Amino acid sequence: MTSTNFRPLHDRVVVRRVESEAKTKGGIIIPDTAKEKPQEGEIVAVGTGIRDDKGTLIALDVKAGDRILFGKWSGTEVKLNGEDLLIMKEADIMGVIG
């Protein structure tokens, strides 16, 4: 896992997309132009959480290293240390894999 000097704030997470397979199960090779961006990723960094109305800190349910599924249009694409990453809110995450 690449170390970054970036720490997301509040309920945001930094996600690295996991590349999809270049072949189908039947052996058909999918060209780069036909591939969709994967909706699966690995969490690189997480924020500290959000505060409720009483000021209590509510920690995030995900942690660095978790593999997640997220929506097709979720997050903001950024480039950190030469790597393409996504920054999104925890609410944009649909679930943790495994």
C-alpha positions in Angstrom: 0.0 0.0 0.0 1.3 3.4 -1.0 1.8 5.9 1.8 0.4 9.3 1.3 0.9 12.6 3.1 -2.8 13.3 2.8 -5.3 12.7 5.6 -9.0 13.1 4.7 -11.2 15.1 7.1 -14.4 14.1 8.9 -16.3 11.3 7.2 -14.3 11.2 4.0 -12.1 8.3 2.7 -9.4 8.0 0.1 -9.9 5.1 -2.3 -7.7 3.4 -4.9 -9.6 1.8 -7.7 -9.1 -2.0 -8.2 -8.5 -2.8 -11.9 -11.0 -5.1 -13.5 -10.0 -8.2 -15.5 -9.0 -7.7 -19.1 -10.7 -11.0 -20.1 -14.1 -12.4 -19.5 -14.6 -15.8 -18.0 -15.1 -17.2 -21.5 -11.7 -15.9 -22.6 -12.8 -12.9 -24.6 -10.3 -10.0 -24.3 -11.9 -6.7 -23.5 -10.2 -3.7 -25.1 -9.4 -0.6 -23.0 -11.9 1.5 -24.9 -14.8 -0.8 -24.0 -13.9 -1.1 -20.3 -15.8 0.8 -17.7 -14.1 2.3 -14.7 -14.2 -0.3 -11.8 -16.6 0.4 -9.0 -14.5 -1.6 -6.6 -11.6 -0.2 -4.6 -9.3 -0.4 -1.6 -9.4 2.2 1.1 -6.0 4.0 1.5 -6.9 6.5 4.3 -9.9 7.4 6.4 -11.0 10.5 8.3 -11.6 10.7 12.0 -15.4 10.6 11.7 -18.2 13.1 12.2 -19.7 14.7 15.2 -23.3 14.3 16.2 -25.6 17.1 17.5 -24.1 16.6 21.0 -20.5 16.8 19.8 -19.8 13.1 20.3 -17.3 11.8 17.6 -18.8 8.9 15.6 -16.0 6.8 14.0 -16.3 5.4 10.5 -17.3 1.8 9.9 -14.5 1.3 7.3 -10.7 1.3 7.8 -7.6 1.5 5.6 -7.1 -1.8 3.7 -10.9 -2.6 3.3 -12.1 -3.5 -0.2 -15.3 -1.7 -1.0 -18.0 -1.3 -3.6 -19.1 2.3 -4.5 -21.5 4.0 -6.9 -20.6 4.6 -10.5 -20.4 8.4 -10.1 -19.2 8.5 -6.4 -16.3 10.6 -5.3 -13.9 13.2 -6.7 -11.0 12.0 -8.7 -7.6 13.4 -7.6 -4.0 12.7 -8.3 -1.8 12.3 -5.2 1.9 11.4 -5.5 1.4 10.5 -9.1 -1.4 8.1 -8.4 -5.1 8.4 -9.4 -7.3 8.2 -6.3 -10.9 9.0 -5.3 -12.0 11.0 -2.3 -15.6 10.2 -1.2 -17.8 10.4 1.8 -18.5 7.2 3.7 -22.2 7.5 2.7 -21.1 6.9 -0.9 -19.8 3.4 0.0 -22.3 0.6 -0.7 -20.5 -2.1 1.3 -17.3 -3.8 2.3 -16.2 -7.0 0.4 -15.1 -10.0 2.4 
